[in-house]
Amino acid sequence: MENETSVQSKPSSVFTGFLGRLGGTLLEPRKTFYDMMQREMRIIEPLFLIIVFFGIQGALVGVFTVRILYSFLAFLSPIIGAKQLQAFQGGLLIIPFIIAISWIVFALMIWIISAGIAHLCAKYIFKGMGSYTQLLKLYGYASVPSSLVILGMMLTSLNFSIFFGLSMILCLMAVFWTVVILVVAVERCYLIDPGQAFISSFIAPLIVYLALSALVWLIFSSLVLGGFSL
């Protein structure tokens, strides 16, 4: 009887602990990250969070895209014909799935690269004590504020004119809180001060991404201008 009770309560305690970590990441990230670092945490949980949150975001973007395209198809009906229009409409249904997958892949890349940049800066510039694997796990929980973005997108889909302003506020709150969580993660993981953690988690990746964007733009511009000159 006692064994049956322990088996039944274990899944509940695991789920309760998971919810506690989600809420703690938003409300008490320092304490939550400290508790998480005291035990060996698997990477599957933060990976799951990124896939779920950004997969939903990508799917919602895909739904918005399909709705916009459907509005344009009404004008094309007399031109391309009803049968071709129906076939094209059926093909649009795959768009949310494609965008969701792309969104997840992009989020995973940013997760891995951003944690790597922060690790190099915190450990080798500011001489912090920590590991990339541990930071990667904590960084996964920085995706929790993106739930506010999802809420804003859902509200906007209900009524654009009423909820657009609110959704922008929710997105700004999500960005701000994500930066706070990233700073706390680096601070806790490498035992450096908040200023150094802010530079490692936000300034350094921002500089790298801006430099890469400028490089891509220069390459693209040179190819386009070179093509025109030919």
C-alpha distance (Angstrom), angle and dihedral (degrees) to the residues before:
residue distance angle dihedral
M1 . . .
E2 3.79 . .
N3 3.82 91.1 .
E4 3.81 91.4 52.0
T5 3.80 90.6 52.0
S6 3.80 92.5 50.5
V7 3.82 91.7 48.5
Q8 3.80 91.9 50.4
S9 3.80 94.4 46.2
K10 3.81 95.4 47.7
P11 3.85 97.2 72.4
S12 3.79 88.8 45.3
S13 3.80 92.6 51.3
V14 3.82 91.2 47.3
F15 3.80 91.6 51.6
T16 3.80 91.7 44.4
G17 3.80 90.3 51.1
F18 3.79 90.1 49.6
L19 3.81 91.7 52.4
G20 3.80 89.4 45.7
R21 3.80 90.9 55.3
L22 3.80 91.1 49.5
G23 3.79 92.8 50.9
G24 3.78 92.5 40.9
T25 3.80 91.3 53.1
L26 3.79 89.5 59.0
L27 3.80 99.7 38.2
E28 3.82 106.0 26.3
P29 3.81 109.0 14.6
R30 3.82 94.8 160.7
K31 3.79 94.9 54.2
T32 3.81 93.0 38.4
F33 3.80 93.8 51.1
Y34 3.80 91.0 45.5
D35 3.81 90.7 53.7
M36 3.80 91.6 45.7
M37 3.79 92.3 51.9
Q38 3.80 90.9 53.8
R39 3.77 90.5 68.3
E40 3.77 132.7 44.8
M41 3.79 103.9 -97.4
R42 3.79 121.0 -164.5
I43 3.76 119.5 -129.4
I44 3.82 92.4 -130.9
E45 3.82 92.7 84.8
P46 3.84 98.6 55.8
L47 3.80 88.7 40.4
F48 3.80 89.1 54.1
L49 3.81 91.0 50.2
I50 3.80 93.0 52.9
I51 3.79 93.1 47.7
V52 3.81 93.3 48.3
F53 3.81 99.6 43.1
F54 3.78 97.7 42.2
G55 3.79 93.2 37.4
I56 3.81 89.2 58.0
Q57 3.80 90.7 46.5
G58 3.79 91.6 51.1
A59 3.80 92.1 47.2
L60 3.81 90.8 51.5
V61 3.81 90.9 49.7
G62 3.80 87.7 50.6
V63 3.80 91.4 51.2
F64 3.81 90.9 50.5
T65 3.81 89.5 49.5
V66 3.80 92.2 50.8
R67 3.80 91.3 49.5
I68 3.81 90.9 52.3
L69 3.80 92.4 47.7
Y70 3.81 91.4 48.3
S71 3.81 89.6 56.3
F72 3.81 89.9 54.9
L73 3.80 93.3 46.5
A74 3.80 90.7 65.3
F75 3.80 88.7 67.9
L76 3.81 92.4 47.7
S77 3.80 95.8 53.3
P78 3.83 96.0 90.8
I79 3.80 90.6 47.7
I80 3.79 105.7 46.1
G81 3.80 99.2 27.4
A82 3.79 133.8 -115.8
K83 3.83 97.0 -85.8
Q84 3.81 94.8 50.8
L85 3.80 89.7 43.9
Q86 3.81 91.5 54.1
A87 3.81 91.6 50.0
F88 3.79 90.8 49.1
Q89 3.79 91.7 49.3
G90 3.79 90.2 53.2
G91 3.79 90.5 53.4
L92 3.78 91.1 54.2
L93 3.80 91.5 66.5
I94 3.80 91.2 75.6
I95 3.82 92.6 59.0
P96 3.85 96.5 85.3
F97 3.81 90.2 51.7
I98 3.82 93.2 49.2
I99 3.81 93.5 47.0
A100 3.82 91.5 46.3
I101 3.81 91.4 54.1
S102 3.81 91.6 45.8
W103 3.81 90.6 48.4
I104 3.81 91.4 52.2
V105 3.81 93.6 47.9
F106 3.80 91.4 49.1
A107 3.83 91.9 47.6
L108 3.81 91.5 50.2
M109 3.81 90.9 50.5
I110 3.81 92.0 50.1
W111 3.81 89.8 46.7
I112 3.80 93.9 53.7
I113 3.81 96.5 40.3
S114 3.82 96.3 43.9
A115 3.80 91.8 49.6
G116 3.80 89.3 48.8
I117 3.81 93.4 51.8
A118 3.80 91.9 46.7
H119 3.81 90.6 47.7
L120 3.80 93.5 52.4
C121 3.79 92.5 47.0
A122 3.82 96.7 44.7
K123 3.78 96.9 42.4
Y124 3.79 103.9 36.9
I125 3.80 103.2 27.5
F126 3.80 100.8 34.3
K127 3.84 94.6 27.3
G128 3.79 94.5 -126.8
M129 3.78 126.2 172.9
G130 3.79 110.9 -121.4
S131 3.78 147.2 91.3
Y132 3.78 134.0 -109.7
T133 3.80 92.5 -128.9
Q134 3.79 92.6 54.9
L135 3.80 92.1 47.0
L136 3.79 90.9 48.2
K137 3.79 89.8 56.2
L138 3.80 92.8 49.3
Y139 3.80 91.7 44.9
G140 3.78 89.6 58.5
Y141 3.79 89.3 66.4
A142 3.80 90.2 58.4
S143 3.80 85.2 79.0
V144 3.82 90.3 70.9
P145 3.86 94.4 86.7
S146 3.79 88.3 57.7
S147 3.81 85.0 79.2
L148 3.83 84.6 78.6
V149 3.80 88.9 57.0
I150 3.79 90.0 51.6
L151 3.80 90.3 50.1
G152 3.80 90.8 50.3
M153 3.80 92.0 49.1
M154 3.79 91.6 50.4
L155 3.80 92.2 49.3
T156 3.81 90.7 48.3
S157 3.80 90.6 52.0
L158 3.81 89.1 56.5
N159 3.80 95.7 51.7
F160 3.79 120.5 -7.5
S161 3.80 98.3 -167.9
I162 3.80 94.8 49.0
F163 3.80 102.7 39.6
F164 3.83 103.0 31.2
G165 3.81 93.2 91.6
L166 3.79 92.1 46.8
S167 3.80 91.6 48.5
M168 3.82 90.2 53.6
I169 3.80 89.8 52.6
L170 3.81 90.6 49.6
C171 3.82 90.7 49.8
L172 3.82 91.8 50.9
M173 3.80 90.0 48.4
A174 3.81 89.7 50.5
V175 3.81 92.3 51.2
F176 3.81 92.7 47.7
W177 3.80 93.8 47.0
T178 3.80 91.8 45.8
V179 3.81 90.3 56.0
V180 3.81 90.3 48.5
I181 3.81 91.3 51.8
L182 3.82 92.2 47.4
V183 3.80 90.9 51.4
V184 3.80 91.9 48.9
A185 3.81 90.7 47.7
V186 3.81 92.7 54.7
E187 3.81 92.0 41.8
R188 3.80 92.4 52.2
C189 3.78 96.8 40.1
Y190 3.82 98.1 47.7
L191 3.84 100.1 26.7
I192 3.80 94.4 -127.1
D193 3.79 128.7 138.2
P194 3.84 121.6 -87.8
G195 3.81 93.8 -105.2
Q196 3.79 92.7 55.0
A197 3.80 90.0 43.6
F198 3.82 90.4 52.7
I199 3.80 91.3 51.8
S200 3.81 91.5 47.2
S201 3.81 97.2 45.0
F202 3.81 101.6 36.3
I203 3.81 116.3 9.6
A204 3.80 97.8 45.1
P205 3.85 96.0 47.8
L206 3.81 90.0 43.6
I207 3.81 91.2 54.5
V208 3.81 91.4 47.6
Y209 3.81 93.3 48.6
L210 3.82 92.4 46.6
A211 3.81 90.3 49.7
L212 3.81 91.4 49.1
S213 3.81 91.1 47.1
A214 3.80 90.7 50.7
L215 3.81 90.5 48.3
V216 3.81 92.4 49.9
W217 3.80 90.4 47.3
L218 3.80 91.9 50.6
I219 3.79 91.8 49.1
F220 3.81 91.9 46.7
S221 3.80 92.3 46.7
S222 3.79 92.5 48.9
L223 3.79 91.6 49.9
V224 3.81 93.1 47.8
L225 3.80 94.4 44.8
G226 3.77 90.4 43.4
G227 3.79 90.1 52.3
F228 3.80 91.9 51.0
S229 3.82 92.2 47.1
L230 3.79 89.9 54.5
